[in-house]
Amino acid sequence: MFILPSYLFLLLKWICLILVAIVFMNLIYFTCLSFFGLKKPKRDYLIVPDQKKFVFVVPAHNEEAVIGKTIESLLQQNYNKDLFDIVIIADNCTDRTPDIVRAYGNVRILENHAAAGEPRGKPHAIAKYVDTGHWRNYDYMAFIDADNIVSKNFLREMNSQLLAHPEFSVIQGYLGIKNVATSLTASGYAAVYFITNRAVQYANYRLGWNTAIGGTGFVLETSYLDERGWNPRSYTEDFELQVELSMAGKRSGWNHFAVVYDEKPNSFKASHTQRTRWAQGHWLVAFSTTLKQMKTIVKSASLTEVLSKVETLFYSYSMVRPVAFLFIGTAICIDHRLIGYLPHLLSLLYFWLTIECVNFLIIPCTYFFQEAKPYFKQKRTFQAKCLFFFRLVIGFIWNSVTYMIAQVFGFFTWFKPQNNWKKTVHTMNADESLEREY
C-alpha cells in the first residue's frame, strides 16, 4: 500500500468514480433490455412461396469430422432447390475435408491455400470467395459455420421475413447449441445463448433496434456487399459488419424461427482461446470506431435510428465491467483510501445485489424454461429435469465468470495482429430431434 500524492490520488479517485458510473449504466441498461424479450416470440410475417435466391457460404478448415452432416442439413432445406446453392471454402485444409465435399456432386468447393505470411482465418477465407464474384448471382449470402446443423426451414423463414421486411440488409437467425450437456463449459454456452437470443436479440428486434450479428446463421443482401465490399480487420468480422451497418444507417433484423445449431467448446482451455479471440476483435472494433459511431448518431434520420445507434455503441463496450473492476481493485491496492471514496458503490450495494439477482436467477430461469424446452422434454423424470436446470444455472455463472477473464485478456492484447486464427476443434453431430417447435 502507498499514500499517493494529492494530485495522483484525486486523479485515481475520479477515474474510479467514473468507472463505477459506467459499470452501473452498463448493468442497468442490459438488465432493462432483458425485460423486453419476455414476451413469447411470434412471427411478424406470413410464410410465403419461395422467391429469394440464396448462396450458403461455409468456411471450413480441417472439418472432416463434421462437414458431411453440415452439408446434408443444407441439402435438406425445405426450399426450392433451384433457388439456393452451397459453397464450401476449404481453407488451408490438410485433412479429408475437400474429398468429403467433392463426394457431394451438387456442392461447389473453393480451395484456398494461403501463401507464407498471408493472413489466415475465417474472415480472410470469406474474402477469397468474395473476390470470385460468384455471389453476384444471388440475392443473399447465408453465412454458416462448418460444424453447424441448419434447421430444414431456415431459408423458408428467412425468405418470408425478407419479403415482409425489405428494409433489412441483414437478418440474424436463432443460434442453438448442438452439445448442450457434454460438459459444464458447453452447458454454460448453451445457457448464455438461451438468454441472449431473447434478452438481447429479440428484445432489440421488438424495440426496432439493430440486432447483433453472431458470426453464423445470418443472411446478408448481396447488394450491400457489392456497395461496400468485404474488408475484415479483426477476428470478429461479424461485429465489424454489425457496427458498419449501424453507422451506414442500415437495418439488421432477427429471426427466432430460422435456427442454426452450433457446437461449442467442452474444455476451459478451448473456450478461453475462442473467447479471448472474440474479445480481442471486439475491443479492436470498439476502440477504432467509437468516434465514427458518435458522429453518425447526430446524422440519424429518426429517433429510432438514434436509439439503435446508441445501442450499438453501448454493445461495443459490453465487455467493460471486468476491466473496470480490475482497474478499481488495482487502484485500491495501491492506495487503500480509495475505498472511502466509493460511496456510490457501497451505498448502492443492496441495489447492486438486487440487479445481479435479476441477472443471474430471475431472467435466466424464465428463459431457460422457455428456450430449453426441447431439452427438458428429453428428461423423463422430475429429478432429471431439476438436475438439468441446475446444470444450466451453474453453467451460466461459470461461463459468465470465465468470460470475464477472456475479456480482460482481450482488452490488454487487442492491438496485436489479428491474422493468426486458432481453430476450435469440432467433433459432434447434432440430434435433429431437438428441432425447435413454435
N, C-alpha and C positions, 0 to 999 in steps of 0.2 A: 504493500500500500504506500501511496505517496500523498503529500499535501501539495497540490499543484499551485503555481502562481495564480493570482486572481484572474488574470485575463484568459488563461487556459481553462481554468475552472468554469468561468462564465460561458466560454465557448462550448465546452462539453455539455454544460447544463442545458443550453438552448438547443443544441443538436439532439440531446436525449428527449427533451420535451417535444420537439418537432417529430421525432421518430415515434414516440408514443401516440401522438395525434394521428400520424399516418397509419399506424397499426390499427388503431380504433376505427378509423374511416374504412380501411380495407375490410376489417372484420364485420362491421355493421353493414356495409354495402352488400357483401356476398351473403350474409345472413338474411337480409331483407329480400334480396333477389330470389333466394331459395323458396320463399313462400308463394311466388307467382307460378311455380311449377307444380303446386299441389293438386290443381285441377287435373283430372284424368284426361290424357291427350285424346283428341278426336280429329279426324281428317277435316281439313277446311277446303277440300276439293272432292270431286267425284272421280271414280275410276272410269277412264275413257279409253277408247281404242288406241292401240299403239300408233305412234306418229313420229316422235323424235328419233334421230339416228345417233347411236352411241358407239364409242370405242372404249373397251376396257383396256387400261394400261397397267401392267403388272410388273414392276421391277423385281428381279429375283437374283439373289447372289447365293449360290450353293444351297438351294432349297429342294433337293431331291426327295427329302422325306415327306414334303407336304404339297409340292406344286401340282401333283396329279389331282388331288382332291379339290384344290382351288379351281383348277381348270374345269373339272367336272361340274362344280357348282355354278360356274359361269355358263357352261354349255346348256345347263338345265333351266335357264331362265324362262319364265312364263311370259315370253315376249316374242314378237315376230322375228324369226331367225335372219331375215333379210335386213333388219334394222339395227343389228349390232354385230361387232366383230371383237376379237380378242387379240391383243398384242402382248407377248411376254418379252421383257427386256432381260436377256441372260447376261447379267452384269459381272464380268470378270470371273465367270464360273470355272471351277476346277473339279467339279463332280459331275454327276449324270443329269443335271438339270436340263441342259439343251437337248439331250437324247430323249428324255421323257416328254418334253414339249413337242418335239418333232413327231412323236408317236400319235399325237392328235393332229390329223391332217388338216383340219379346218381352223387351226390356230397359227397366227403369224408370229414368228420369232425374230427378234433383233439381237444379235450377239454384239456385245460391247466389250472391247479389250483395251483398257486404258494403258497408255504408254507410261514409261517410268517418269515419275514426278507429276503426272496428270492427276487432278482431283478425282477422288473416288467416293462412292456412296450413292444413296438413293436419289438425292436431288440432281446429281450430275448424270446419273443414268437416264433419268427422265429428260434431261436437257438433250441427250444424244438422240432420243426418239423425237423430241420436238424439232430438232434440226432436219429430220427427214421430210417434214411437211405432210406426212401421211394423215395426220389428224384433221387436216383441212376438209376431208371428205365427210366429216361428221358434224352434227350439231353440238354434241357434248362429249367430253372426255370423262370417263369414270375411273377414278384412281383407286386401285385395290392393292393391298399388300400380298406377297406371295404365300403367306400362311393363312389367309382368310378363307372362310366359308361364307358365301354370299347367299342370302335368302332368295328363294325362287321368284318372288315378286318384286325384287329390288328395282328393276328397270320399269316395271309397270307402275309402281308407286311414284318413282321419280318423274316419269313421263306425264302422269296425270297431274302432279303438282306443278310441274313446269308449264304446262298448258294453262293451268288455272292462275298461275302467278308468274307471268313472263318477266316480271321485274327482277327476278333472282338471277344473278350471274353464277352463283354457286349454291348448291344445296348439299348440306351435310346429312348423311344417314345415321341411323342409330348404331352405336358401337356396342356390340355384345361381346361376350367372352367365351372362348372355347373350353378353357381349363379352369373352371370356377373353383374347384376344390382339390386341385392336385398339390397344393402347398399353401401355407399361410400367406406367403408373398402373393401368390396368384389370387387367393381369396381377397386379399387387400385391394388388388387392382380391380377385381370384379365389384367389390363394394363401392369403390370410388366411382366407377362408371355407372353403376345403378343410380347413384346420387346425381352426378353431374349431367347425365342425359336428361334429367328432369329439372334439377335445381338451378342449372346454368343454361343449358341449351334450350330446352323447351320454355323455360321462363323468359329468356331473351326473345324467343320467337313470339311468344304471346304479347310481349311489350312492343313488338315491331322493331326490335334492335337486331343488329347483325349477330349471327351465331358464330361460335368458334369453329375452325376447320381442324379436323382431327387427324390428318395425315393419311387416312384411308377411309373408304366408304363415302366419298363425296364426288359430285359431278361438277364440272366447270365448263361453261359455254366456250366453244372454240373461238367465237368472235372476240371475246375478251383476250384470249391468248394471242390471237392474230394482231390485236391492237397493242398489247403491252409486252408480249414475249414472255420468256421464262428465264429469269436471271437469279438463281439461288445464290445467296452469300453465306448462309448458315446451315447448321444441322437441321433446323426446323423450317423447311420450305413451306409447310402448311401455315405456320404462324406468320411468316413473311407475306404469304398470299392474303391472309386474313387482314393484316394491317394495310396492305396495299389496296385492297378492296375498300376498306373503310375510308382511307384518305382520298380515294377517287370518287367517293360518294356512291359506290355500287352496293348492291344488296346481297347478303348471304342468308339463306333460309335453313330450316331444319325439317327433316322428315323422320318422324318417330316410328314409321312403319316399313321403311327400307332398311333392312338390318344386315349388318356385316359382323360375323363372329371372328374375333381376333385372338391369337394365342399370346399369353403374357408370360414373362419370366417366372421360373419357380424358385430361383435362389436369390438371396440378398445381393450377392456379387453381380450377377447378371442384371438384376433390377437396378442396382446402383449405377452400373455403367450406362444403361439405357437412359435413366432419368437424369444423370449428370449431363449427358449429351443433349437431352431436351432442355435442361436449364441453361447450358452454355448458349444454345441457339436462341432461347427465349430472351436472355439478358442482352445478347448482341443486338437483336432486333429492337428491343425496348430502348436501349441506350442510343441507337443510331437513328431512331425515327421519332423520338419524343417531341422534338421541336417541330418537325414536319407535321405530326399529328395535331399539335396545338394550333398551328397556323391554319390547317384545313377546317378546324372546328368553327372558326369565325366565318368561314366561307360557305357554311352549310345552307341548304335551300329551305329547310324546315326545322321545326323544333324536334321532330322525331329523329331527323338526321343528326342534329346536335347531340341529342342524348345517346344515340347509337355510337357516335364517335367518341364521346366521353367514356362510354362503357368499354370500348376497345382500348382506350388509354388506361383505364383502371385495370383491365385484364393484362395489359403489358407489364404491370407491376404487381401482379397477383402473387409473386414469389417474394415479396418484400418482407413479410413478417419474420421469418427465421434470421434474415440478415440484420434486421433492426434489433431483434432480441440479442443477437451476438454482439452487436456494437454496444448496446446499453449495458450488457453484462460485463463486457471488457472495460467500459468506462468506469463502472462501479468498482471493479477490481483495482483499477488504477488509483481512484480516489473515492473512498467509501462515503464521503459526504454527499455524493450524488444521490444516494438513497433518499436522503431527506428532501431532495428537490424533485421528487417524482410524485407529488401529491395526486396528480391526475390518475396515475396508475393505481396507487394504493387506495385512494378514496372510492374508486370505481371497481374495486375488486369483486364485490358481490355482483355488480352488473356484468363484469367480465365473465365470471363463473356461470352466470345465467345464459349468456350468449354461447359459451362453449358447450353448455348442456344441450342447448338447442342444436348446435352444430354436430355434436358427437353422439347424441342419443335420439332426440325427438325427430329431427329431419331424417337422419339415416333410417330409423325404424320404419317411418312412414313409407319411404321409397323402397326399402328392402322388401317389405311385404307385397308391394305392387309390382316392382320391376323384376324381382327374383321369383315370381310366382311359378314359372315352369320348373324351377329347381326345387321349390318346396313341394310341388306335386309329386316329384320323384321319391321323396322321403315317405315311407309307408307308415311310420309310427310318429306319434306326437313327440316322443323323446328325440327321434332323429331330426324332426323339424326344428326343435328347440336348439339342438346342438349345431345345426347348420346356421341358425340365426345368430347364435353367439359367435360362431366362427366368422361370420360377416362383420359383426361389431368389432371383434378383436382385430381382425384383419384390416379393417378400416383405420383403426387407431394406429396399428403397426405401420401401415402404408403411409399415413399422414406424417408420423414422426420421422420415418426413414427418408421420406421425400424431402423433408426439411434439410437433412444432411446433404442431399444431392443439390438442392437449390443453393446452399451456401458454397459448395464446391464449384458449381456453375458460375456463381457470382464472381469468384476470385480467379476464374480461368476463362471467362467469356472472350477475352481478347486473343486467345491462341487461335492459330489457323484451324478452320472448321472444314477440313477436306480429307480427314482420315477416319472414315466411318468404321466403328467397331460393331460387327454383326451380332445380333441376338439370335441364338440358335433356336430353330423351330423343329418340333418333332411330332406334334399331336394333331390328329384329325378330329373334327367335331362330331358330336352325337346330334344328328339332324332332328331327333325327336324334340329338341329344345326350341324348335321354331316357335317364335312368339305369336300369341293369339290376341287379336283385337277385333 
